[in-house]
Amino acid sequence: MSFGDATKAQDLGPDGLKPVQGAPILDPSVEAKGPPSDLCTAPADGGRARILVWLAEGAREVTWALCSLSRERWTEIPPSGLSDWPAWRHVRHLALREAQVTLPAVRQVLGDEPPDNTRNEEEPRTAEAVVTLLGETRFELLRRLETAPDDAWEQLETLLLHAHQHELEHLAAIWRIGLNWDRASRTPIPGVPLHPADRLEESH
């Protein structure tokens, strides 16, 4: 076939849409075969693999949520009803909790020596520093968990799923702030009818 034939518009009339006789419409991998499998059937190490993928993503999901707001709003208290915390505080809370609670707990399960706490590291004070801390903590978790023995994974999986659930709750809060800030900020002016029916009532 020449390049001209390959780029020529094809006839897509009724006959052109019919598949060749005997040709499968769906790939065999997506065609239903036999009785449906159990929805929750998964490989034995499925949870472990998903946790490692989550950690390998670093702080990308958190950064995406934070950047749904303009920088000016990161430290502002959101409009009433969206969150009691600014978006920045949600991110800071996540980063510090993983560094100060989750990582030490994983070390303890693995029987690692506690880190030297003689260094008094300054707490991160900017959004960039907080996100960097979260990414570094997750890299450290990933490095330790990739070589963790199988007999430790039952305890580790529960611990890390709690950490993941905790992140999802704060991500939901940040997205709620980012998606609804302007809508929640619009307040009706008192005394001005907002619906034609209100004007009709006033005329009677």
BAPA-670279 format. One record per residue (C-alpha): x, y, z; residue in three letters. Coordinates in steps of 0.25 Angstrom, whole numbers, plus 5000, padded with zeros to 4 digits. Each point is the difference from the previous one (the first is absolute). Example, Ala and Ser with C-alpha at 12.3 -4.5 7.8 and 13.67 -1.06 7.14 Angstrom:
BEGIN
5049, 4982, 5031, ALA
5006, 5014, 4998, SER
***
This chain:
BEGIN
5000, 5000, 5000, MET
5006, 5014, 4996, SER
5000, 5011, 5010, PHE
4989, 5007, 4992, GLY
4991, 4988, 5002, ASP
5003, 4999, 5014, ALA
4996, 5015, 5003, THR
4988, 4999, 4990, LYS
4986, 5002, 5007, ALA
4994, 4986, 5002, GLN
4986, 4996, 4996, ASP
4993, 4999, 5013, LEU
4986, 4996, 4994, GLY
4992, 4989, 5006, PRO
5008, 4989, 4993, ASP
5013, 5007, 5004, GLY
4996, 4999, 5015, LEU
4998, 4985, 4999, LYS
5011, 4991, 5006, PRO
5006, 4989, 4991, VAL
4992, 4988, 5002, GLN
5006, 4992, 5012, GLY
5008, 5012, 5005, ALA
4999, 5002, 5015, PRO
4994, 5013, 5004, ILE
5006, 5000, 5014, LEU
5014, 4996, 5004, ASP
4999, 4986, 5006, PRO
5005, 5006, 5013, SER
4988, 5009, 5002, VAL
4989, 4990, 4995, GLU
4992, 4993, 5011, ALA
5004, 4985, 5001, LYS
4993, 4991, 5010, GLY
4994, 5004, 5014, PRO
5004, 5013, 5005, PRO
5012, 5000, 5009, SER
5000, 5005, 5014, ASP
5001, 5016, 5000, LEU
5010, 5000, 5012, CYS
5009, 4989, 4995, THR
5014, 5005, 4999, ALA
5014, 4995, 5000, PRO
5005, 4997, 5014, ALA
5010, 5011, 4999, ASP
4990, 5010, 4993, GLY
5000, 5009, 5012, GLY
5015, 5001, 5002, ARG
5001, 5003, 4985, ALA
4990, 5011, 5001, ARG
5006, 5006, 5012, ILE
5014, 5000, 4994, LEU
4994, 5007, 4987, VAL
4993, 5011, 5010, TRP
5014, 5003, 5007, LEU
5007, 5000, 4986, ALA
4991, 5011, 4996, GLU
5006, 5009, 5011, GLY
4993, 5013, 5002, ALA
4994, 5001, 4987, ARG
4985, 4999, 5004, GLU
5002, 5009, 5011, VAL
5007, 5011, 4991, THR
4989, 4999, 4990, TRP
4989, 5002, 5010, ALA
5008, 5012, 5007, LEU
5002, 5006, 4986, CYS
4986, 5000, 4997, SER
5000, 5013, 5008, LEU
5007, 5013, 4997, SER
5013, 5002, 5009, ARG
4993, 5012, 5007, GLU
4989, 4990, 5005, ARG
5009, 4989, 5006, TRP
5001, 5007, 5014, THR
4987, 5007, 5000, GLU
4988, 4994, 5008, ILE
4990, 4995, 4990, PRO
4986, 5005, 5000, PRO
4991, 4994, 5010, SER
4995, 4986, 4998, GLY
5012, 4995, 4992, LEU
5011, 4998, 5010, SER
5005, 5005, 5014, ASP
5014, 4999, 4995, TRP
5007, 5007, 4988, PRO
5005, 4991, 4989, ALA
5014, 5002, 5004, TRP
4997, 4995, 5014, ARG
4994, 4987, 4994, HIS
5013, 4997, 4992, VAL
5009, 5004, 5012, ARG
4992, 4990, 5009, HIS
5002, 4989, 4990, LEU
5015, 5002, 4999, ALA
5003, 5001, 5014, LEU
4991, 4988, 5004, ARG
5006, 4991, 4990, GLU
5014, 5004, 5004, ALA
4998, 5000, 5015, GLN
4989, 4989, 5002, VAL
5000, 4990, 4987, THR
5014, 4999, 4997, LEU
5005, 4997, 5015, PRO
4988, 4990, 5001, ALA
5005, 4993, 4987, VAL
5014, 5000, 5006, ARG
4995, 4994, 5013, GLN
4993, 4989, 4992, VAL
5013, 4997, 4992, LEU
5008, 5000, 5013, GLY
5009, 5011, 4995, ASP
5008, 5008, 5009, GLU
4994, 5013, 5004, PRO
5006, 5012, 4993, PRO
5010, 5010, 5006, ASP
4991, 5011, 5006, ASN
5012, 5008, 5005, THR
4998, 5009, 4987, ARG
4989, 5010, 5002, ASN
4995, 5002, 4986, GLU
4992, 5013, 4998, GLU
4986, 4998, 4997, GLU
4996, 5003, 4986, PRO
4994, 5014, 4998, ARG
4997, 5001, 4985, THR
4990, 4992, 4992, ALA
5012, 4995, 4991, GLU
5008, 4996, 5012, ALA
4987, 4992, 5006, VAL
4998, 4993, 4986, VAL
5015, 4997, 4999, THR
4999, 4993, 5014, LEU
4988, 4992, 4996, LEU
5007, 4995, 4988, GLY
5013, 4997, 5007, GLU
4992, 4992, 5011, THR
4993, 4992, 4990, ARG
5013, 4997, 4992, PHE
5005, 4995, 5014, GLU
4988, 4992, 5002, LEU
5001, 4994, 4986, LEU
5014, 4996, 5002, ARG
4998, 4993, 5013, ARG
4987, 4993, 4996, LEU
5005, 4994, 4986, GLU
5010, 4991, 5009, THR
4990, 4998, 5011, ALA
4998, 4985, 5004, PRO
4987, 4993, 4996, ASP
4997, 4997, 5015, ASP
5000, 5015, 5003, ALA
4990, 5004, 4989, TRP
4987, 4997, 5007, GLU
5003, 5010, 5011, GLN
5007, 5010, 4990, LEU
4988, 4999, 4991, GLU
4990, 5004, 5011, THR
5009, 5012, 5004, LEU
5002, 5005, 4986, LEU
4985, 4999, 4996, LEU
4997, 5008, 5012, HIS
5010, 5011, 4995, ALA
4994, 4999, 4986, HIS
4986, 5002, 5005, GLN
5005, 5012, 5008, HIS
5006, 5006, 4988, GLU
4987, 4998, 4992, LEU
4992, 5007, 5011, GLU
5009, 5012, 4999, HIS
5001, 5000, 4985, LEU
4985, 5000, 5000, ALA
5000, 5013, 5009, ALA
5010, 5007, 4991, ILE
4992, 4997, 4987, TRP
4988, 5004, 5007, ARG
5006, 5014, 5003, ILE
5006, 5001, 4986, GLY
4988, 4997, 4993, LEU
4990, 5007, 5008, ASN
5007, 5013, 5005, TRP
4994, 5010, 4990, ASP
4986, 4994, 5001, ARG
5000, 5000, 5015, ALA
5005, 5014, 5000, SER
4988, 5005, 4992, ARG
4990, 5005, 5010, THR
4987, 5006, 4996, PRO
4997, 5015, 5003, ILE
4990, 5002, 5010, PRO
4987, 5006, 4995, GLY
5002, 4997, 4985, VAL
4990, 4989, 4995, PRO
5008, 4989, 4993, LEU
4988, 4993, 4993, HIS
4988, 5005, 4992, PRO
4991, 4994, 5010, ALA
5005, 5009, 5010, ASP
4997, 5012, 4992, ARG
4986, 4995, 4998, LEU
4997, 4998, 5015, GLU
5005, 5014, 5002, GLU
4990, 5006, 4990, SER
4988, 4995, 5008, HIS
***
